Amino acid sequence: MEEASRPKEKTMEEAKGFVRRVLLFKFKAETAPDHIEQLIKDHSNLVNLVESLKSWHMGKDVSVKYSNEGFTHVIELTFESTEGIAAYMGHPAHLEMHERIWPHLEKIVVIDYKPTLCN
Amino acid sequence: MEEASRPKEKTMEEAKGFVRRVLLFKFKAETAPDHIEQLIKDHSNLVNLVESLKSWHMGKDVSVKYSNEGFTHVIELTFESTEGIAAYMGHPAHLEMHERIWPHLEKIVVIDYKPTLCN
């Protein structure tokens, strides 16, 4: 059928075997929106400070159905390897950012995976 | 500094304003591993059946810290627009897959967002 034969996107991560970390944030109700914006902006700067962090993307929830469990922000981080994640975890810039954001989070999920086309 | 000036990856999604859906799955303990593998494989085939679904990637949890809240599988779907997500949601192939996977899930998070470089 037509759908099956059309070209689909292939990402750099897939080609290179990158590792992705996804963070889901739900901020506390008492954290002001402009403070949240500043925290996210500062977090984005980690891509300029941490060598092993190869890309940083963020998106606010735009879900139309309600399986988002109240999470409002998604941050996608891309690394070349799990060792790169370990280097990031121990980097002073990340540790400082972690300390600043953590008190404002009502809940968080962090999960690391290697995106592939199938199992 | 050196880190700040080196080129970073720029994805097709970013350039084209794609919308991403991330699904986090935790399967029930009683679902056999080979059944899980089959469900994931069958889910991957949606990229061949649903026109608005532009890419499909999956990864099993490889987290080294324990903020993954028990989720074991991440599926990343990419669409050109939120309308594309709506079309996917209503597509018979998706609806059938949903019915097959849902009974095996202990928990799930689904969140849609438009990946950007910052707020």
gemmi code that builds the backbone of each chain (N, CA, C; Angstrom):
import gemmi

chains = {
    "A": [
        ("MET", (0.839, -1.194, 0.000), (0.000, 0.000, 0.000), (0.876, 1.246, 0.000)),
        ("GLU", (0.268, 2.343, -0.317), (1.053, 3.564, -0.455), (1.771, 3.950, 0.840)),
        ("GLU", (1.043, 3.837, 1.968), (1.640, 4.267, 3.242), (2.908, 3.490, 3.573)),
        ("ALA", (2.885, 2.198, 3.223), (4.000, 1.346, 3.632), (5.264, 1.655, 2.848)),
        ("SER", (5.130, 2.218, 1.663), (6.301, 2.386, 0.816), (6.900, 3.795, 0.845)),
        ("ARG", (6.244, 4.726, 1.472), (6.799, 6.078, 1.459), (7.990, 6.173, 2.416)),
        ("PRO", (8.952, 7.060, 2.113), (10.119, 7.171, 2.988), (9.738, 7.769, 4.337)),
        ("LYS", (10.345, 7.257, 5.379), (10.129, 7.776, 6.719), (11.432, 8.405, 7.202)),
        ("GLU", (11.258, 9.306, 8.121), (12.401, 10.017, 8.671), (13.368, 9.074, 9.396)),
        ("LYS", (14.645, 9.346, 9.255), (15.665, 8.587, 9.993), (16.533, 9.601, 10.728)),
        ("THR", (16.634, 9.459, 12.028), (17.311, 10.495, 12.804), (18.804, 10.220, 12.927)),
        ("MET", (19.549, 11.266, 13.241), (20.975, 11.120, 13.505), (21.218, 10.171, 14.669)),
        ("GLU", (20.363, 10.274, 15.684), (20.527, 9.423, 16.874), (20.482, 7.953, 16.483)),
        ("GLU", (19.525, 7.622, 15.636), (19.367, 6.234, 15.232), (20.607, 5.742, 14.500)),
        ("ALA", (21.081, 6.564, 13.573), (22.231, 6.172, 12.775), (23.468, 5.966, 13.647)),
        ("LYS", (23.590, 6.777, 14.697), (24.816, 6.761, 15.492), (24.685, 5.990, 16.797)),
        ("GLY", (23.514, 5.435, 17.061), (23.351, 4.678, 18.292), (23.338, 5.529, 19.540)),
        ("PHE", (22.779, 6.721, 19.452), (22.727, 7.633, 20.587), (21.879, 7.066, 21.728)),
        ("VAL", (22.079, 7.623, 22.890), (21.256, 7.295, 24.050), (20.429, 8.530, 24.410)),
        ("ARG", (19.158, 8.299, 24.661), (18.276, 9.407, 25.005), (17.885, 9.332, 26.482)),
        ("ARG", (17.844, 10.498, 27.098), (17.235, 10.641, 28.423), (16.014, 11.526, 28.276)),
        ("VAL", (14.877, 11.044, 28.750), (13.677, 11.871, 28.791), (13.333, 12.178, 30.240)),
        ("LEU", (13.094, 13.456, 30.507), (12.655, 13.893, 31.827), (11.248, 14.441, 31.704)),
        ("LEU", (10.369, 13.998, 32.568), (9.027, 14.564, 32.659), (8.944, 15.320, 33.983)),
        ("PHE", (8.500, 16.582, 33.896), (8.403, 17.418, 35.096), (6.964, 17.809, 35.358)),
        ("LYS", (6.586, 17.774, 36.620), (5.405, 18.512, 37.068), (5.870, 19.430, 38.187)),
        ("PHE", (5.757, 20.734, 37.948), (6.218, 21.701, 38.951), (5.169, 21.885, 40.039)),
        ("LYS", (5.645, 22.305, 41.194), (4.733, 22.583, 42.305), (3.858, 23.786, 41.976)),
        ("ALA", (2.651, 23.780, 42.497), (1.701, 24.861, 42.214), (2.232, 26.212, 42.692)),
        ("GLU", (3.032, 26.208, 43.732), (3.501, 27.490, 44.283), (4.685, 28.082, 43.526)),
        ("THR", (5.245, 27.344, 42.580), (6.349, 27.904, 41.778), (5.771, 28.791, 40.675)),
        ("ALA", (6.202, 30.051, 40.666), (5.653, 31.023, 39.709), (6.011, 30.634, 38.275)),
        ("PRO", (5.093, 30.852, 37.340), (5.363, 30.503, 35.935), (6.652, 31.120, 35.387)),
        ("ASP", (6.924, 32.379, 35.755), (8.150, 32.982, 35.210), (9.399, 32.359, 35.813)),
        ("HIS", (9.276, 31.851, 37.016), (10.410, 31.139, 37.616), (10.623, 29.796, 36.894)),
        ("ILE", (9.534, 29.139, 36.567), (9.634, 27.889, 35.795), (10.324, 28.160, 34.457)),
        ("GLU", (9.903, 29.220, 33.782), (10.508, 29.556, 32.477), (12.018, 29.768, 32.622)),
        ("GLN", (12.398, 30.450, 33.712), (13.826, 30.723, 33.916), (14.594, 29.439, 34.197)),
        ("LEU", (14.007, 28.565, 34.991), (14.670, 27.293, 35.297), (14.872, 26.463, 34.023)),
        ("ILE", (13.854, 26.440, 33.173), (13.965, 25.675, 31.924), (15.029, 26.297, 31.016)),
        ("LYS", (15.021, 27.613, 30.946), (16.020, 28.298, 30.111), (17.436, 28.002, 30.606)),
        ("ASP", (17.611, 28.066, 31.922), (18.934, 27.788, 32.483), (19.318, 26.321, 32.245)),
        ("HIS", (18.323, 25.449, 32.333), (18.599, 24.029, 32.083), (19.076, 23.828, 30.647)),
        ("SER", (18.474, 24.576, 29.727), (18.855, 24.433, 28.313), (20.321, 24.795, 28.088)),
        ("ASN", (20.850, 25.641, 28.955), (22.242, 26.056, 28.786), (23.237, 24.940, 29.110)),
        ("LEU", (22.750, 23.869, 29.720), (23.648, 22.740, 30.019), (24.283, 22.178, 28.746)),
        ("VAL", (23.559, 22.305, 27.608), (24.112, 21.787, 26.355), (25.385, 22.540, 25.958)),
        ("ASN", (25.542, 23.752, 26.468), (26.746, 24.532, 26.198), (27.857, 24.288, 27.215)),
        ("LEU", (27.510, 23.625, 28.297), (28.455, 23.477, 29.404), (28.955, 22.045, 29.575)),
        ("VAL", (28.164, 21.078, 29.128), (28.503, 19.671, 29.367), (28.847, 19.008, 28.036)),
        ("GLU", (30.112, 18.633, 27.893), (30.627, 18.102, 26.640), (29.845, 16.883, 26.148)),
        ("SER", (29.477, 16.012, 27.054), (28.838, 14.753, 26.634), (27.368, 14.913, 26.268)),
        ("LEU", (26.807, 16.069, 26.554), (25.391, 16.321, 26.232), (25.317, 16.880, 24.812)),
        ("LYS", (24.809, 16.058, 23.887), (24.890, 16.402, 22.469), (23.706, 17.193, 21.953)),
        ("SER", (22.544, 17.024, 22.570), (21.422, 17.883, 22.187), (20.431, 18.018, 23.337)),
        ("TRP", (19.744, 19.143, 23.323), (18.766, 19.467, 24.375), (17.515, 19.980, 23.679)),
        ("HIS", (16.383, 19.364, 23.989), (15.110, 19.869, 23.477), (14.085, 19.823, 24.584)),
        ("MET", (13.147, 20.737, 24.499), (12.106, 20.814, 25.516), (10.777, 21.039, 24.833)),
        ("GLY", (9.728, 20.519, 25.412), (8.396, 20.842, 24.930), (7.415, 20.842, 26.080)),
        ("LYS", (6.484, 21.786, 26.032), (5.402, 21.780, 27.015), (4.322, 20.819, 26.532)),
        ("ASP", (3.641, 20.239, 27.496), (2.556, 19.308, 27.194), (1.509, 19.957, 26.286)),
        ("VAL", (1.198, 19.268, 25.192), (0.090, 19.702, 24.327), (-0.893, 18.545, 24.119)),
        ("SER", (-0.899, 17.624, 25.079), (-1.751, 16.432, 24.962), (-3.221, 16.818, 24.869)),
        ("VAL", (-3.950, 16.078, 24.049), (-5.390, 16.304, 23.960), (-6.162, 15.286, 24.794)),
        ("LYS", (-5.540, 14.138, 25.029), (-6.143, 13.199, 25.960), (-5.408, 13.302, 27.297)),
        ("TYR", (-5.971, 12.663, 28.312), (-5.461, 12.925, 29.651), (-4.755, 11.728, 30.261)),
        ("SER", (-3.733, 11.276, 29.540), (-2.885, 10.225, 30.102), (-1.524, 10.795, 30.454)),
        ("ASN", (-1.462, 12.119, 30.577), (-0.148, 12.734, 30.846), (0.204, 12.735, 32.328)),
        ("GLU", (-0.689, 12.262, 33.161), (-0.426, 12.121, 34.602), (0.009, 13.437, 35.250)),
        ("GLY", (-0.419, 14.541, 34.650), (-0.142, 15.855, 35.243), (1.214, 16.438, 34.893)),
        ("PHE", (2.014, 15.705, 34.135), (3.312, 16.252, 33.733), (3.098, 17.382, 32.723)),
        ("THR", (3.902, 18.424, 32.843), (3.690, 19.621, 32.028), (4.849, 19.936, 31.088)),
        ("HIS", (6.029, 19.417, 31.393), (7.215, 19.708, 30.582), (7.967, 18.409, 30.300)),
        ("VAL", (8.445, 18.292, 29.063), (9.300, 17.170, 28.672), (10.649, 17.738, 28.250)),
        ("ILE", (11.712, 17.198, 28.772), (13.056, 17.552, 28.301), (13.680, 16.294, 27.718)),
        ("GLU", (14.171, 16.432, 26.484), (14.875, 15.339, 25.792), (16.357, 15.662, 25.761)),
        ("LEU", (17.162, 14.786, 26.298), (18.617, 14.950, 26.220), (19.176, 13.813, 25.383)),
        ("THR", (20.190, 14.124, 24.571), (20.798, 13.084, 23.754), (22.296, 13.006, 24.039)),
        ("PHE", (22.764, 11.788, 24.221), (24.168, 11.507, 24.529), (24.681, 10.456, 23.544)),
        ("GLU", (26.002, 10.394, 23.415), (26.556, 9.378, 22.513), (26.618, 8.005, 23.165)),
        ("SER", (26.537, 7.971, 24.485), (26.717, 6.692, 25.183), (26.194, 6.811, 26.602)),
        ("THR", (26.022, 5.662, 27.248), (25.628, 5.695, 28.660), (26.744, 6.309, 29.512)),
        ("GLU", (27.985, 6.150, 29.075), (29.082, 6.798, 29.788), (28.921, 8.320, 29.747)),
        ("GLY", (28.397, 8.808, 28.633), (28.146, 10.250, 28.508), (27.108, 10.726, 29.509)),
        ("ILE", (26.135, 9.873, 29.784), (25.137, 10.222, 30.803), (25.789, 10.277, 32.173)),
        ("ALA", (26.663, 9.311, 32.446), (27.353, 9.299, 33.739), (28.194, 10.566, 33.911)),
        ("ALA", (28.862, 10.985, 32.835), (29.678, 12.207, 32.898), (28.801, 13.428, 33.170)),
        ("TYR", (27.648, 13.453, 32.521), (26.673, 14.531, 32.737), (26.197, 14.551, 34.178)),
        ("MET", (25.877, 13.371, 34.695), (25.348, 13.282, 36.060), (26.329, 13.861, 37.085)),
        ("GLY", (27.610, 13.650, 36.832), (28.612, 14.123, 37.773), (29.138, 15.520, 37.492)),
        ("HIS", (28.678, 16.135, 36.413), (29.206, 17.451, 36.028), (28.684, 18.533, 36.981)),
        ("PRO", (29.567, 19.417, 37.430), (29.142, 20.449, 38.386), (27.973, 21.304, 37.889)),
        ("ALA", (27.925, 21.588, 36.589), (26.829, 22.411, 36.058), (25.496, 21.675, 36.185)),
        ("HIS", (25.518, 20.370, 35.952), (24.293, 19.583, 36.125), (23.896, 19.487, 37.596)),
        ("LEU", (24.883, 19.267, 38.444), (24.581, 19.115, 39.876), (23.963, 20.403, 40.427)),
        ("GLU", (24.486, 21.538, 39.985), (23.944, 22.820, 40.444), (22.497, 22.979, 39.953)),
        ("MET", (22.285, 22.639, 38.681), (20.938, 22.771, 38.103), (19.960, 21.843, 38.820)),
        ("HIS", (20.425, 20.646, 39.099), (19.600, 19.672, 39.819), (19.154, 20.241, 41.175)),
        ("GLU", (20.090, 20.838, 41.873), (19.774, 21.400, 43.198), (18.766, 22.536, 43.095)),
        ("ARG", (18.834, 23.288, 42.000), (17.930, 24.434, 41.840), (16.520, 23.996, 41.444)),
        ("ILE", (16.431, 22.970, 40.579), (15.112, 22.564, 40.078), (14.375, 21.662, 41.068)),
        ("TRP", (15.105, 20.761, 41.700), (14.500, 19.710, 42.510), (13.440, 20.220, 43.510)),
        ("PRO", (13.740, 21.316, 44.249), (12.756, 21.775, 45.244), (11.441, 22.247, 44.630)),
        ("HIS", (11.436, 22.510, 43.328), (10.231, 23.023, 42.667), (9.389, 21.941, 42.013)),
        ("LEU", (9.852, 20.694, 42.097), (9.148, 19.617, 41.398), (8.174, 18.892, 42.321)),
        ("GLU", (6.941, 18.784, 41.853), (5.973, 17.949, 42.572), (6.227, 16.483, 42.231)),
        ("LYS", (6.518, 16.230, 40.933), (6.943, 14.878, 40.566), (7.785, 14.905, 39.305)),
        ("ILE", (8.516, 13.825, 39.129), (9.470, 13.733, 38.024), (9.620, 12.272, 37.622)),
        ("VAL", (9.782, 12.045, 36.333), (10.228, 10.737, 35.839), (11.445, 10.995, 34.974)),
        ("VAL", (12.464, 10.174, 35.149), (13.666, 10.231, 34.309), (13.917, 8.834, 33.784)),
        ("ILE", (14.025, 8.706, 32.479), (14.261, 7.371, 31.914), (15.238, 7.478, 30.743)),
        ("ASP", (16.169, 6.546, 30.714), (17.211, 6.516, 29.676), (16.963, 5.325, 28.769)),
        ("TYR", (17.169, 5.509, 27.461), (16.937, 4.414, 26.520), (17.694, 4.701, 25.233)),
        ("LYS", (17.912, 3.639, 24.471), (18.589, 3.752, 23.173), (17.535, 3.605, 22.088)),
        ("PRO", (17.164, 4.705, 21.437), (16.081, 4.623, 20.447), (16.473, 3.746, 19.259)),
        ("THR", (15.613, 2.780, 18.976), (15.841, 1.912, 17.824), (14.515, 1.733, 17.083)),
        ("LEU", (14.587, 1.099, 15.936), (13.367, 0.930, 15.146), (12.497, -0.199, 15.669)),
        ("CYS", (13.104, -1.164, 16.350), (12.261, -2.194, 16.989), (13.102, -2.875, 18.049)),
        ("ASN", (12.534, -3.918, 18.657), (13.174, -4.669, 19.735), (14.499, -5.277, 19.293)),
    ],
    "B": [
        ("MET", (34.189, 29.312, 25.702), (34.856, 28.040, 25.967), (34.604, 27.071, 24.822)),
        ("GLU", (35.427, 26.033, 24.787), (35.350, 25.110, 23.669), (33.971, 24.460, 23.541)),
        ("GLU", (33.442, 24.020, 24.700), (32.170, 23.313, 24.674), (31.050, 24.148, 24.059)),
        ("ALA", (31.086, 25.439, 24.324), (29.991, 26.300, 23.879), (29.994, 26.519, 22.376)),
        ("SER", (31.156, 26.357, 21.762), (31.249, 26.730, 20.353), (31.133, 25.539, 19.406)),
        ("ARG", (31.206, 24.351, 19.912), (31.174, 23.216, 18.992), (29.756, 23.017, 18.441)),
        ("PRO", (29.653, 22.502, 17.221), (28.323, 22.312, 16.646), (27.561, 21.231, 17.385)),
        ("LYS", (26.268, 21.467, 17.577), (25.403, 20.469, 18.207), (24.415, 19.978, 17.163)),
        ("GLU", (23.963, 18.795, 17.394), (22.991, 18.168, 16.496), (21.714, 19.001, 16.365)),
        ("LYS", (21.185, 19.054, 15.170), (19.893, 19.696, 14.941), (19.012, 18.687, 14.233)),
        ("THR", (17.887, 18.401, 14.788), (17.079, 17.309, 14.237), (16.116, 17.813, 13.175)),
        ("MET", (15.654, 16.877, 12.350), (14.641, 17.200, 11.355), (13.370, 17.712, 12.024)),
        ("GLU", (13.030, 17.099, 13.143), (11.808, 17.482, 13.843), (11.855, 18.972, 14.199)),
        ("GLU", (12.996, 19.368, 14.723), (13.143, 20.757, 15.138), (12.968, 21.695, 13.951)),
        ("ALA", (13.624, 21.343, 12.847), (13.571, 22.212, 11.674), (12.146, 22.337, 11.130)),
        ("LYS", (11.386, 21.256, 11.239), (10.068, 21.233, 10.614), (8.918, 21.447, 11.596)),
        ("GLY", (9.249, 21.658, 12.872), (8.190, 21.875, 13.843), (7.347, 20.655, 14.120)),
        ("PHE", (7.964, 19.505, 14.125), (7.262, 18.248, 14.401), (6.694, 18.234, 15.823)),
        ("VAL", (5.740, 17.340, 16.017), (5.187, 17.098, 17.345), (5.579, 15.690, 17.766)),
        ("ARG", (6.022, 15.570, 19.002), (6.439, 14.262, 19.501), (5.445, 13.751, 20.532)),
        ("ARG", (5.189, 12.466, 20.458), (4.459, 11.779, 21.529), (5.407, 10.777, 22.169)),
        ("VAL", (5.533, 10.839, 23.479), (6.312, 9.844, 24.204), (5.366, 9.009, 25.048)),
        ("LEU", (5.519, 7.697, 24.936), (4.752, 6.761, 25.757), (5.714, 6.016, 26.675)),
        ("LEU", (5.407, 5.990, 27.943), (6.160, 5.175, 28.894), (5.269, 4.019, 29.331)),
        ("PHE", (5.812, 2.817, 29.214), (5.039, 1.621, 29.566), (5.685, 0.898, 30.743)),
        ("LYS", (4.853, 0.420, 31.647), (5.260, -0.639, 32.575), (4.262, -1.771, 32.398)),
        ("PHE", (4.777, -2.917, 31.944), (3.888, -4.051, 31.700), (3.592, -4.792, 33.011)),
        ("LYS", (2.472, -5.484, 33.014), (2.111, -6.283, 34.177), (3.086, -7.445, 34.334)),
        ("ALA", (3.289, -7.849, 35.575), (4.237, -8.933, 35.861), (3.827, -10.234, 35.185)),
        ("GLU", (2.523, -10.429, 35.023), (2.072, -11.711, 34.460), (2.161, -11.771, 32.937)),
        ("THR", (2.504, -10.676, 32.273), (2.662, -10.713, 30.820), (4.051, -11.269, 30.487)),
        ("ALA", (4.051, -12.332, 29.700), (5.316, -13.007, 29.383), (6.219, -12.103, 28.543)),
        ("PRO", (7.532, -12.160, 28.797), (8.469, -11.318, 28.041), (8.333, -11.461, 26.527)),
        ("ASP", (8.113, -12.670, 26.040), (8.024, -12.813, 24.588), (6.718, -12.228, 24.045)),
        ("HIS", (5.710, -12.178, 24.879), (4.477, -11.506, 24.466), (4.704, -9.995, 24.408)),
        ("ILE", (5.437, -9.479, 25.374), (5.782, -8.044, 25.357), (6.541, -7.703, 24.076)),
        ("GLU", (7.533, -8.548, 23.751), (8.326, -8.309, 22.537), (7.437, -8.263, 21.296)),
        ("GLN", (6.472, -9.192, 21.255), (5.578, -9.240, 20.095), (4.693, -7.999, 20.029)),
        ("LEU", (4.195, -7.572, 21.167), (3.346, -6.374, 21.198), (4.124, -5.150, 20.720)),
        ("ILE", (5.363, -5.032, 21.171), (6.188, -3.881, 20.767), (6.472, -3.949, 19.266)),
        ("LYS", (6.794, -5.144, 18.789), (7.064, -5.311, 17.360), (5.833, -4.937, 16.534)),
        ("ASP", (4.676, -5.402, 16.975), (3.445, -5.082, 16.255), (3.141, -3.584, 16.325)),
        ("HIS", (3.442, -2.988, 17.461), (3.228, -1.537, 17.589), (4.114, -0.789, 16.594)),
        ("SER", (5.336, -1.289, 16.409), (6.260, -0.609, 15.492), (5.727, -0.582, 14.067)),
        ("ASN", (4.894, -1.556, 13.754), (4.360, -1.628, 12.394), (3.342, -0.513, 12.108)),
        ("LEU", (2.893, 0.174, 13.157), (1.953, 1.287, 12.937), (2.550, 2.353, 12.015)),
        ("VAL", (3.894, 2.470, 12.032), (4.524, 3.484, 11.175), (4.284, 3.175, 9.693)),
        ("ASN", (4.023, 1.909, 9.388), (3.732, 1.512, 8.014), (2.256, 1.599, 7.665)),
        ("LEU", (1.424, 1.778, 8.657), (-0.024, 1.727, 8.449), (-0.707, 3.081, 8.598)),
        ("VAL", (-0.088, 3.978, 9.366), (-0.732, 5.257, 9.672), (0.041, 6.386, 8.987)),
        ("GLU", (-0.594, 7.018, 8.026), (0.059, 8.036, 7.212), (0.655, 9.175, 8.041)),
        ("SER", (-0.062, 9.608, 9.050), (0.389, 10.793, 9.806), (1.516, 10.480, 10.783)),
        ("LEU", (1.814, 9.215, 10.991), (2.896, 8.810, 11.908), (4.206, 8.764, 11.119)),
        ("LYS", (5.069, 9.737, 11.392), (6.254, 9.924, 10.541), (7.466, 9.135, 11.013)),
        ("SER", (7.571, 8.871, 12.304), (8.652, 7.998, 12.761), (8.256, 7.292, 14.045)),
        ("TRP", (8.841, 6.145, 14.236), (8.589, 5.291, 15.402), (9.932, 4.820, 15.937)),
        ("HIS", (10.176, 5.072, 17.206), (11.378, 4.537, 17.852), (11.009, 4.010, 19.218)),
        ("MET", (11.761, 3.014, 19.641), (11.515, 2.408, 20.943), (12.828, 2.194, 21.639)),
        ("GLY", (12.825, 2.259, 22.939), (13.996, 1.864, 23.711), (13.593, 1.303, 25.050)),
        ("LYS", (14.323, 0.272, 25.465), (14.110, -0.254, 26.814), (14.909, 0.580, 27.804)),
        ("ASP", (14.376, 0.673, 28.979), (15.034, 1.426, 30.037), (16.465, 0.950, 30.259)),
        ("VAL", (17.410, 1.890, 30.246), (18.798, 1.578, 30.605), (19.278, 2.517, 31.706)),
        ("SER", (18.326, 3.040, 32.466), (18.655, 4.014, 33.505), (19.601, 3.409, 34.537)),
        ("VAL", (20.522, 4.237, 35.006), (21.416, 3.780, 36.068), (20.945, 4.282, 37.432)),
        ("LYS", (20.207, 5.382, 37.428), (19.583, 5.819, 38.682), (18.118, 5.414, 38.646)),
        ("TYR", (17.481, 5.538, 39.785), (16.156, 4.940, 39.906), (15.056, 5.987, 40.013)),
        ("SER", (14.987, 6.845, 39.030), (13.874, 7.779, 38.936), (12.960, 7.387, 37.788)),
        ("ASN", (13.068, 6.136, 37.342), (12.272, 5.723, 36.179), (10.857, 5.286, 36.559)),
        ("GLU", (10.574, 5.289, 37.867), (9.220, 4.987, 38.359), (8.703, 3.641, 37.861)),
        ("GLY", (9.627, 2.743, 37.570), (9.236, 1.392, 37.179), (8.909, 1.221, 35.705)),
        ("PHE", (8.958, 2.304, 34.939), (8.700, 2.176, 33.500), (9.861, 1.430, 32.842)),
        ("THR", (9.515, 0.576, 31.881), (10.528, -0.293, 31.279), (10.728, -0.043, 29.782)),
        ("HIS", (9.736, 0.560, 29.127), (9.811, 0.784, 27.680), (9.391, 2.222, 27.370)),
        ("VAL", (10.123, 2.836, 26.454), (9.773, 4.165, 25.946), (9.499, 4.034, 24.455)),
        ("ILE", (8.375, 4.565, 24.006), (8.111, 4.651, 22.572), (8.009, 6.123, 22.202)),
        ("GLU", (8.774, 6.516, 21.185), (8.758, 7.886, 20.659), (8.046, 7.866, 19.318)),
        ("LEU", (7.011, 8.650, 19.202), (6.315, 8.796, 17.918), (6.486, 10.230, 17.445)),
        ("THR", (6.641, 10.420, 16.146), (6.793, 11.767, 15.613), (5.735, 12.023, 14.549)),
        ("PHE", (5.087, 13.177, 14.668), (4.027, 13.604, 13.753), (4.361, 14.997, 13.223)),
        ("GLU", (3.750, 15.344, 12.107), (3.986, 16.688, 11.574), (3.159, 17.745, 12.289)),
        ("SER", (2.113, 17.338, 12.970), (1.202, 18.303, 13.597), (0.353, 17.611, 14.650)),
        ("THR", (-0.314, 18.426, 15.461), (-1.242, 17.839, 16.439), (-2.433, 17.193, 15.717)),
        ("GLU", (-2.779, 17.710, 14.554), (-3.833, 17.080, 13.749), (-3.420, 15.660, 13.348)),
        ("GLY", (-2.146, 15.506, 13.095), (-1.628, 14.183, 12.753), (-1.800, 13.201, 13.913)),
        ("ILE", (-1.656, 13.715, 15.131), (-1.873, 12.856, 16.306), (-3.339, 12.454, 16.383)),
        ("ALA", (-4.222, 13.422, 16.123), (-5.662, 13.121, 16.161), (-6.011, 12.052, 15.125)),
        ("ALA", (-5.407, 12.169, 13.932), (-5.673, 11.180, 12.889), (-5.182, 9.793, 13.313)),
        ("TYR", (-4.022, 9.772, 13.946), (-3.465, 8.514, 14.476), (-4.392, 7.914, 15.525)),
        ("MET", (-4.864, 8.772, 16.440), (-5.709, 8.292, 17.536), (-6.972, 7.598, 17.005)),
        ("GLY", (-7.487, 8.114, 15.903), (-8.714, 7.559, 15.362), (-8.509, 6.458, 14.333)),
        ("HIS", (-7.262, 6.178, 13.990), (-6.971, 5.193, 12.948), (-7.273, 3.774, 13.462)),
        ("PRO", (-7.961, 2.980, 12.645), (-8.312, 1.620, 13.082), (-7.110, 0.787, 13.531)),
        ("ALA", (-5.972, 0.949, 12.854), (-4.799, 0.155, 13.226), (-4.318, 0.532, 14.629)),
        ("HIS", (-4.387, 1.843, 14.949), (-4.009, 2.276, 16.296), (-5.010, 1.778, 17.329)),
        ("LEU", (-6.270, 1.897, 16.998), (-7.309, 1.488, 17.950), (-7.192, -0.003, 18.279)),
        ("GLU", (-6.906, -0.803, 17.261), (-6.746, -2.239, 17.491), (-5.528, -2.512, 18.387)),
        ("MET", (-4.429, -1.795, 18.086), (-3.198, -1.971, 18.887), (-3.433, -1.548, 20.328)),
        ("HIS", (-4.120, -0.455, 20.487), (-4.453, 0.055, 21.820), (-5.202, -1.018, 22.625)),
        ("GLU", (-6.175, -1.627, 21.997), (-6.983, -2.644, 22.686), (-6.148, -3.859, 23.076)),
        ("ARG", (-5.144, -4.165, 22.228), (-4.312, -5.334, 22.521), (-3.309, -5.061, 23.643)),
        ("ILE", (-2.755, -3.839, 23.658), (-1.702, -3.544, 24.645), (-2.284, -3.189, 26.009)),
        ("TRP", (-3.363, -2.434, 26.000), (-3.883, -1.840, 27.235), (-4.023, -2.843, 28.387)),
        ("PRO", (-4.602, -4.061, 28.129), (-4.807, -5.000, 29.245), (-3.508, -5.488, 29.892)),
        ("HIS", (-2.377, -5.274, 29.186), (-1.103, -5.773, 29.704), (-0.310, -4.703, 30.456)),
        ("LEU", (-0.846, -3.512, 30.535), (-0.094, -2.420, 31.151), (-0.471, -2.229, 32.616)),
        ("GLU", (0.569, -2.206, 33.443), (0.343, -1.865, 34.853), (0.203, -0.357, 34.988)),
        ("LYS", (1.041, 0.377, 34.233), (0.850, 1.827, 34.159), (1.437, 2.375, 32.873)),
        ("ILE", (1.001, 3.569, 32.555), (1.373, 4.213, 31.299), (1.337, 5.722, 31.496)),
        ("VAL", (2.267, 6.410, 30.829), (2.186, 7.860, 30.674), (2.279, 8.151, 29.189)),
        ("VAL", (1.435, 9.037, 28.715), (1.489, 9.481, 27.319), (1.514, 11.003, 27.345)),
        ("ILE", (2.508, 11.581, 26.690), (2.595, 13.048, 26.694), (3.040, 13.530, 25.314)),
        ("ASP", (2.379, 14.580, 24.836), (2.664, 15.154, 23.520), (3.317, 16.516, 23.706)),
        ("TYR", (4.302, 16.831, 22.859), (4.994, 18.115, 22.990), (5.694, 18.426, 21.677)),
        ("LYS", (5.988, 19.714, 21.514), (6.706, 20.160, 20.316), (8.139, 20.469, 20.729)),
        ("PRO", (9.070, 19.617, 20.331), (10.452, 19.820, 20.785), (11.053, 21.097, 20.214)),
        ("THR", (11.573, 21.932, 21.108), (12.232, 23.169, 20.692), (13.523, 23.314, 21.484)),
        ("LEU", (14.307, 24.309, 21.115), (15.586, 24.486, 21.802), (15.429, 25.165, 23.147)),
        ("CYS", (14.345, 25.953, 23.300), (14.073, 26.520, 24.618), (12.631, 26.974, 24.650)),
        ("ASN", (12.248, 27.592, 25.760), (10.869, 28.057, 25.974), (10.417, 29.001, 24.875)),
    ],
}
model = gemmi.Model(1)
for chain_id, residues in chains.items():
    chain = gemmi.Chain(chain_id)
    for i, (resn, *xyz) in enumerate(residues, 1):
        res = gemmi.Residue()
        res.name, res.seqid = resn, gemmi.SeqId(i, " ")
        for name, pos in zip(("N", "CA", "C"), xyz):
            atom = gemmi.Atom()
            atom.name, atom.element = name, gemmi.Element(name[0])
            atom.pos, atom.b_iso = gemmi.Position(*pos), 0.0
            res.add_atom(atom)
        chain.add_residue(res)
    model.add_chain(chain)
structure = gemmi.Structure()
structure.add_model(model)
structure.setup_entities()
